[in-house]
């Protein structure tokens, strides 16, 4: 029996809650163990008080064990946070299955008013398709997802489908990736990290590979002879000041590096886990294997290299502990040693890190698309064809409509055909146009569409459905319309587009509109374009009598017992029933 998405998420929550309970018990036991060790150390110091060697021995052993327990406690705490994130993810997905996606980002920052189609089809914003599909957990993943939806490219669709299909089957892997990505929100973008790595001016001389080690060994020797009373405090202080002097010579550069390190530390702490998730996955599709190869490094695993850098960044950050920083630099040349290690890493792996960031953003975006596919097992992956037919769909509907209420349609349009769709207000024309538009976008991205079958010859999309005037640019509504139509005419001279228009030339009088619309349709047909136009102007339907590539379709409306009814089904022919006058009377706007 196939598990439904709802059953999967519900079962995951139950499993994760049990694991979380166990994790909390481990944390409590760990806390009690640390408390017990602290009391034992205190008792040991008290018991051996007066015996300096035994007290020092108790402190050294006790502190070492205490640090080990802190590290262990930190790991358990991190695992607990992951479990909590996973529970939250599954709860959100259950809400999403019920079409409650208001907790997800709207993507308003990605809107482009002059884009080929995004403004017309509610791609971004509240209740948008982006909000419905977005599950990204990184800034770069969100941007990559938006770019994919806006890209208007028709390349490698089958490869995209294979990636989405494979990831959709790896639900646990996807959720783990997202949980690790969202566990720590970084304020610094990867673009900023790349900029810092590229612009860094190297300053640590090669001698610092060994000098801090030699200096640290000599410091141990100095302390030894100090405790043997062979030298006094002044000599020890002199040695300490020599160390500070060497470090101080590079202090300005170290401070700048430390400032940059603090900005990028969280990024590498987060990304080492994401790289590990990608490395451990057993992918079979060529596209995902290609991403795995892109992060690979010959000598070591990328996750291990990122982890080393993260630890080095953390080590340099210890200088911000004033007491530690002063003594570590005076006796160990700590800052110079850590700066040298960081610069060596930058020289060797900075360029490769750019590949890591790119792959993680890609994987984060593809996870969103795969989750969409997983949540809609009844949807159909488009069948790609190169035949004359551009699009043929059965039981096709907009994915954001409530499936319990939505009316599906069958639809077929061939290359170089142009459909004129008429119908009364609210009959479903605009919704149908957006359904076709979004279906094309989804197909080009590699997503399954809301249909029982969807055969499709890849084509780019261009639309004109929502035009607005601009007070800022001192543009009238009509001039904005003309600019948009000019944009479409220019675009189709260089590439093949599926054109979707909704009630063009609304900003002029009815006579002018009828003449202009007819000429525009004739121009599109003469350029062998394919597309749909919705209109209230029935005279435009006469074009179909003269041009064989133009077909008339309509959405009907009926008035039955003084009530308005719609069936939202597309039919061949021209609309005969209109409802504006009826609605004006019905709502008592006019008599």
Secondary structure, 3 states (H helix, E strand, C coil): CCCCHHHHHHHHHHHHHHHHHHHHHHHHHHHHHHHHHHHHHHHHHHHCCCCHHHHHHHHHHHHHHHHHHHHHHHHHHHHHHHHHHHHHHHHHHHHHHCCCCCCCCCCHHHCCCCCCCCCCCCCCCCCCHHHHHCCCCCHHHHHHHHHHHHCCCCCCHHHHHHHHHHHHCCHHHHHHHHHHHHCCCCCCCHHHHHHHHHHCCCCCCHHHHCHHHHHHHHHHHHHHHHHCCCCCHHHHHHHHHHHHHHHHCCHHHHHHHHHHHHHHHHHHHHHHHHHHHHHHCCCCCHHHHHHHHHHCCCCCCHHHHHHHHHHHHHHHHHHHCHHHHHHHHHHHCHHHHHHHHHHHHHHHHHHHHHHHHHHHHHHHHHHHHHHHHHHCCCCEECEECCCCEEEEEEEECCCCCCCCCCCCEEEEEECCCEEEEEECCCCCHHHHHHHHHHHHHHHHHCCEECCCEEEECCCEEEEECCCCCECCCCECHHHHHHHHHHHHHHHHCCCCEEEEEECCCCCCCHHHHHHHHHHHHHHHHHCCCEEEEECCCHHHHHHHHHCCCEEEEEEEEEEECCEEEEEEEEEECCCCCCCHHHHHHHCCCCC
